[in-house]
Amino acid sequence: MIISSTNKDKLLHNYQYNLEYYDYIYSDHRQYSNHLLDTLTPFFLKHHINAIFDACCGSGNDIEQLYKNGFSVNGSDICATMVEFTVNRLRPKNINKSLFFTCNVLDLSKYCNNKYDLILFRGNTLGHLTFEEQKKAIDELIKITNPNGLILIDFRDGVKYFNSKKIYEQRGVGIDNKRKNIFFSFYKMRFPVNIRMPYTVKSYLFLLNYKKFKFTIYTEEIKANFVLKETVVGYISKLRLKHDIVTSKVRGLPYLESILIYNNAI
């Protein structure tokens, strides 16, 4: 996850704290991501995509899915513990050619010496940056993209999200037979009076290990920013880059959209 320095310590603690159960909290989004990447794979092949970089690799779900689809994928994340977890998780799956490093997206071009055919910056990562940092992040992603390459960025439509004033948001539910866990997770939101102010997310994870008959509740709180679609699209247009909006009907993060940027000037 790539975040603003003002929220860095709190958010890093959140993802380290919930690391073992990261996929429980985002199980719906994992399904959405797998479907999205499978749907886009023919498009990627048509555009001769081979080398891919995930600038917010998280627990490595996108890397695993793209690897299954025949792509070479490297990745980074600001959370060193998350990177270590991802490397260890993917190693038994024989995804051993991928390279990972720890980095904030705002400094990405300083640490990444290669260029790639496709850059991923997915999930709610853009919302963990301030409005000005969101633009800088796009600049950094462009710097490591090959000419005629692609950039796939996710964002929640901030206006729709803000206007919804939806206090509760279901995240994940399911059974993990391997670890003998039944899980259910949701968000509780506090909305600000102004869309340009951060909103607060408190995550709840209810976990029942049916082998040990142990019930546990995990909670954590972070802040994020609304992403204004017109600001993101406007900035991309200012850079004279073409883009497409990609949507999917599969359940993922509410109000989530993906924007596909073409790294060739109009």
C-alpha positions in Angstrom: 0.0 0.0 0.0 1.3 3.4 -0.9 0.3 6.3 1.4 0.7 9.9 2.4 3.4 10.7 4.9 0.8 12.3 7.1 -1.0 9.0 7.5 2.0 6.7 7.0 2.6 5.3 10.5 -1.1 4.7 11.3 -1.7 3.0 8.0 1.4 0.9 8.1 0.4 -0.3 11.5 -3.0 -1.2 10.2 -1.7 -3.4 7.4 1.0 -5.1 9.5 -1.6 -5.7 12.3 -4.1 -7.3 9.9 -1.5 -8.9 7.6 -2.4 -12.5 8.4 -6.1 -11.8 7.7 -5.7 -9.3 4.9 -7.4 -11.5 2.4 -10.4 -12.1 4.8 -11.1 -8.3 4.9 -10.8 -8.0 1.1 -12.1 -11.3 0.0 -14.8 -9.7 -2.3 -12.2 -7.5 -3.8 -9.9 -10.4 -4.5 -12.7 -12.0 -6.6 -13.3 -8.7 -8.4 -9.6 -8.3 -9.1 -9.2 -11.9 -10.5 -12.2 -11.3 -12.8 -11.0 -7.9 -13.9 -7.5 -9.2 -14.8 -8.8 -12.3 -16.5 -11.2 -10.0 -18.6 -8.3 -7.7 -19.5 -5.8 -10.4 -20.3 -6.8 -10.6 -24.1 -6.5 -6.8 -24.3 -3.1 -6.9 -22.7 -1.9 -9.6 -25.1 -3.2 -7.6 -28.0 -1.1 -4.6 -26.8 2.0 -6.9 -26.5 2.2 -6.6 -22.7 4.8 -8.8 -21.2 6.7 -7.1 -18.3 4.3 -5.8 -15.6 5.0 -3.9 -12.4 2.6 -3.8 -9.4 3.3 -0.5 -7.5 1.1 -1.6 -4.6 1.5 -5.3 -4.5 -0.1 -5.9 -1.1 -0.4 -9.6 -0.4 0.4 -10.4 -4.1 -3.0 -11.4 -5.4 -2.7 -9.5 -8.7 0.8 -10.8 -9.2 -0.3 -14.4 -8.7 -3.3 -14.0 -11.1 -1.2 -12.3 -13.8 1.5 -14.9 -13.4 -1.1 -17.6 -14.0 -2.1 -15.8 -17.2 1.5 -16.0 -18.5 2.9 -12.6 -17.5 6.1 -11.6 -15.8 5.4 -9.4 -12.8 7.6 -7.5 -10.3 6.2 -5.4 -7.4 6.8 -3.0 -4.6 4.9 -1.8 -1.5 5.6 0.8 1.2 5.2 -1.8 3.9 8.3 -4.0 4.2 6.4 -6.6 6.2 3.9 -6.9 3.5 6.6 -7.3 0.8 8.2 -10.1 2.9 4.8 -11.7 3.5 4.1 -11.7 -0.3 7.5 -13.2 -1.2 7.0 -16.0 1.3 3.4 -16.6 0.2 4.2 -16.8 -3.5 7.4 -18.9 -3.2 5.5 -22.2 -2.7 3.5 -21.4 -5.9 6.8 -21.3 -7.9 6.5 -17.6 -8.6 10.2 -17.2 -7.9 11.3 -15.0 -10.8 9.4 -11.9 -9.6 11.5 -9.2 -7.9 10.2 -7.1 -5.0 11.3 -4.0 -3.1 10.0 -1.6 -0.5 9.1 1.8 -1.8 6.7 4.7 -1.5 5.1 5.4 -4.9 6.0 9.1 -4.5 9.7 8.1 -4.8 9.2 5.2 -7.2 11.4 6.4 -10.1 14.3 6.8 -7.7 14.2 3.1 -6.8 13.0 1.5 -9.9 15.6 1.4 -12.7 13.5 -0.6 -15.2 10.6 0.3 -17.4 7.5 -1.8 -17.9 4.8 -2.5 -20.4 2.0 -2.3 -17.8 1.9 -0.6 -14.4 -0.7 -1.5 -11.7 -1.8 0.9 -9.0 -5.0 -0.7 -7.7 -7.4 -1.0 -4.8 -8.0 2.1 -2.7 -4.3 3.1 -2.8 -4.9 6.5 -4.6 -7.2 7.4 -1.7 -4.4 7.1 0.8 -2.7 10.1 -0.9 -3.5 13.8 -0.7 -4.9 15.5 -3.8 -1.5 16.8 -4.8 0.2 13.5 -4.1 -2.3 11.7 -6.3 -1.0 13.8 -9.3 2.6 13.1 -8.3 1.9 9.4 -8.0 0.6 9.4 -11.6 3.7 11.2 -12.7 5.9 8.6 -11.0 4.0 5.7 -12.6 4.4 7.3 -16.1 8.1 7.6 -15.5 8.6 3.8 -15.3 6.2 3.0 -18.2 7.5 2.1 -21.6 6.4 4.2 -24.6 3.0 2.9 -25.7 2.7 1.1 -22.4 -0.4 1.0 -20.2 -1.1 2.1 -16.6 -4.1 0.6 -14.7 -5.3 2.7 -11.8 -8.2 2.0 -9.5 -10.1 4.7 -7.6 -13.4 5.0 -5.8 -15.6 7.7 -7.3 -15.3 10.2 -4.5 -18.5 12.2 -5.3 -20.7 9.1 -5.3 -18.9 7.7 -2.2 -19.3 11.0 -0.3 -22.9 11.6 -1.3 -23.9 8.0 -0.3 -23.1 8.7 3.4 -23.2 4.9 3.8 -22.0 4.3 7.3 -21.6 0.5 7.0 -19.9 -1.4 4.2 -19.7 -5.2 4.1 -16.2 -6.3 3.0 -15.6 -10.1 3.2 -17.4 -13.2 4.2 -16.6 -16.9 3.8 -15.0 -20.1 5.1 -11.3 -20.9 5.0 -11.1 -24.7 5.3 -7.4 -24.7 5.2 -7.1 -22.7 8.4 -10.4 -23.8 9.8 -11.8 -20.2 9.9 -15.2 -18.7 9.3 -14.9 -14.9 8.8 -17.0 -11.8 8.3 -15.7 -8.3 7.9 -17.1 -4.8 7.4 -16.2 -1.1 7.5 -17.8 1.6 9.6 -17.3 5.1 8.1 -17.3 8.6 9.5 -17.8 11.2 6.8 -16.5 14.7 7.0 -18.5 17.9 6.3 -16.4 18.6 3.2 -15.4 16.2 0.4 -11.9 17.5 0.4 -11.4 16.5 4.0 -10.3 12.9 5.0 -12.9 10.3 6.0 -12.3 7.7 8.7 -12.6 3.9 8.2 -12.9 1.5 11.1 -12.5 -2.1 10.0 -14.1 -5.0 11.9 -13.2 -8.6 11.4 -15.1 -11.4 13.2 -13.2 -14.7 13.1 -14.3 -18.1 14.3 -11.9 -21.0 14.3 -14.2 -23.9 14.2 -11.5 -26.4 15.1 -10.4 -24.7 18.3 -13.8 -23.1 18.9 -12.1 -19.8 19.3 -13.9 -16.5 18.5 -11.8 -13.3 17.9 -12.7 -9.8 16.9 -10.1 -7.6 15.2 -10.6 -3.8 14.7 -8.4 -1.0 13.3 -9.0 2.5 12.2 -7.4 4.5 9.3 -8.0 7.7 7.4 -8.3 8.1 3.6 -9.1 10.8 1.1 -11.9 10.9 -1.5 -10.7 10.6 -5.0 -12.4 13.1 -7.3 -12.8 11.5 -10.7 -12.8 14.8 -12.6 -9.5 15.7 -11.0 -7.8 12.5 -12.0 -9.3 12.5 -15.5 -8.5 16.2 -15.9 -4.9 15.7 -14.9 -4.5 12.8 -17.4 -6.0 15.0 -20.1 -3.7 17.8 -19.2 -0.8 15.4 -19.8 -2.3 14.8 -23.2 -2.7 11.0 -22.6 -5.6 8.9 -23.8 -7.6 6.9 -21.3 -10.5 4.5 -20.9 -12.7 3.9 -17.9 -13.0 0.2 -17.1 -16.0 -1.1 -15.0 -17.1 -4.5 -13.8 -20.4 -5.8 -12.4 -18.5 -8.2 -10.1 -18.7 -7.2 -6.5 -15.6 -5.4 -5.2 -15.0 -2.1 -3.4 -18.2 0.0 -3.7 -18.0 2.9 -6.3 -14.7 1.4 -7.6 -13.7 2.2 -11.1 -10.5 1.5 -13.0 -8.9 3.9 -15.5 -6.6 2.6 -18.2 -4.0 5.2 -19.3 -2.2 4.9 -22.6 1.4 6.2 -22.4 1.4 7.9 -25.8 0.7 11.6 -26.2 -2.4 12.6 -28.2 
